[in-house]
Amino acid sequence: MTPSRWETVPVEGDSAPASAPVRVRFAPSPTGIFHVGGARTALFNWLFARHHGGSMVLRIEDTDAERNQEQWTVGIVDALRWLGLDWDDGPYHQSERSHLYAEAAEKLFADGRAYYCDCSREARDERTRHIPTPGYDGYCRDRGLTPGEGRALRFRTPDEGSTTVIDVIRGAPVFEHHTVEDFVILRSNETPIFILAVVVDDMAMGITHVIRGEEHLPNTVKALLLWGALGGGDPPVFAHVPVLVNQAGKKLSKRRDKVALEQYREQGYLPEAMRNYLALLGWAPPGGREVVSLDEMVAAFRLEDVNSSPAFFDERKLLHFNAEYIRALSATEFVGASGTFLEHGSWAPGDFDFAAFDVLAPLVQERVRTLGEVPAMVEFLFLPEPRIDEKAWDKRVVRGPAAKQILTAAREEFASCAWTAAALHQVTAAVGERHQLGLAKAQFPVRVAVTGRDVGPPLFESLEVLGREPTRERLRRALERLEA
Ligand code: GLU
């Protein structure tokens, strides 16, 4: 048997093809929440296309009518937009292209490359029980069955030879044809299996590089066999990107891990931070720097540099990235980005004061890791009374005997001192000194009494914005509470 033509495709240098312009596709199945792994696959496709000045197709693989829902498609499209990953063509919906898959199946049957099979699962299992190689045994190969009810169409896998999958990330695994069963391409209800739909579309759309999750690697030999049988010419180059794992080294799962892109977005992760972090899952920009701009990523991205080993999705590192990206925003950008989060603050609508927020915003910006943390940092300004965090209140520095004296003295001094952060700082330090306490210890009960929390923006700036009377009133109430 003559070797398949793609066995001779060189592995090196194949991520920059000379012949056709690069054309990739992102092909999600809308069967659930959009997963960070899907986002990483989309990003790698996008970076590769942009690096080569090529194009990216968005193809929604919605052939599984039972599991697909419109809301998931909407979620995917929204998430890609949020991440700033635009596409040049599509979205195509496979559900609208079934005629193409049916035509391809007919052609394979007419050419003798596929045959109908009426074996029930039970009959097949009964026959193959004692055979060590799993899969279909070819029982219907030469029975000459025509299409009919209860009959599936199977691909006639060559008995001899092998197919080499050219994978830029994984090398060139060879699959012996005799290990590949005669697989179903059209189910008995006439729906195509997804490998057929993928191949037909990749051919029709002129896809040059298939970049997708490594779980699809085992399907690739079947895809290549179909590609050859359908006369598709040079097949695409493959790149199977590594699986994402959690801290325990287990594949990320919806049930166990925080994997929904939507959830990160809702918690106030910035798309820039997310994009940068996702790019590092299996890839590293040259030079060891990890925080890099999108343009730098586009310039440096090469599929050959993607690693094949599982990539650890480290939520803590992502959080750290996010904090860094938040700090890098301009003050105006930070205020703008915080907007939707402030709408969900715990204060009464109408009690929010933009001017007050603007003053503290740069200080808050330095201290939050997600935008979702912003409202709690400033709510003391907009609530009539601070929400007391009981854990903070219970600390010894608040409950201890010195606290009462500090709060009493501070309240007195705050009645007449200048109402500026600098003056408040000075006065509080002096009060602390009188009680043999450093500034940190002296300001702690004041912070908890006035803001309700033990962390937040710098205290004296916070007090300046809150104002003299509300501050003194809160100190009074805290003293009352300590007495009780
Ligand atoms: N629709 C498949 C998925 O969401 C991807 C298939 C492919 O990229 O070839 O996993």
Residues whose N, C-alpha, C, O or C-beta is under 5 A from the ligand:
A	BS01	LIG	A27 P28 S29 E61 V198 R212
